[in-house]
Each structure stands twice: as C-alpha cells, then as structure tokens.
C-alpha cells in the first residue's frame, strides 16, 4: 500500500468511527436523560406486580384525590407510555418478559 492510499484509508476510517460515535451519542442521549418534568409519583400512588408463566403485569393504583399522569419505569423492558389514571382507579400494564421489574413509577 502506498503512503497516500494508507493515509486516505486511515482518514476515512477515522471519519466513519467518528460518525458512528456521534450517532450513538445522539441516539442514546435522549433515552438516558430524564425529562425535567418527570418526578417520583406521589405517596398516594401504590403499585404491585403479578407474575404469569410468560408475562408480568404491573398494577398502579391511584388513591390520590385527583387524576394522575403516570409512567412505569421498567428494568429489562421498554418503559410504559404516559397514562392518565383517575382517582380510585387501577391501571394494569402487561409485558411478556418475566425478568421485568418495576424500577419506579413517575409522573409525566
């Protein structure tokens, strides 16, 4: 390989590696960052888990006097979406991964 070709290939390689690193940082940054408006659910919100053969169901009960917008943060699975839970209601969310656990319930 000539010196000129070697330099061109190493420059191209550096650009590709740099672009990949930038792409990874761009993709993972929004996922890793916690939104400023998200907070721990109030103490009047309770949750528990039931286990099936191939699924796990998370139950979130709103004992607050007002409707709460809640999201379940789950380990070993994608987090739930934001859900409005009326006062006195229970929201059930099922995932098909028995290793999943509730990390936290937050407001959204």
URQUI-V235419 format. One record per pair of residues at least 6 apart in sequence whose C-alpha atoms are under 6 Angstrom apart, sorted by the first residue. I is the first residue (numbers start at 1). J is the second residue. If there is no record, write none. Layout:
i=(I:I)
j=(J:J)
This chain:
i=(38:38:39:39:40:41:41:41:44:44:45:45:45:46:46:47:47:48:49:49:50:50:54:54:55:55:55:55:56:56:56:57:57:58:58:59:59:60:60:61:61:62:62:62:63:63:64:65:66:67:67:67:68:68:69:69:69:69:70:70:70:70:70:71:71:71:71:71:72:72:72:73:73:73:73:74:74:74:75:75:75:76)
j=(107:108:106:107:106:105:106:107:63:64:61:62:63:60:61:59:60:59:57:58:56:57:96:98:95:96:97:98:94:95:98:93:94:92:93:91:92:90:91:89:90:87:88:89:87:88:87:87:87:85:86:87:84:85:83:84:107:108:82:83:106:107:108:80:81:82:105:106:79:80:105:79:103:104:105:101:102:103:100:101:103:100)
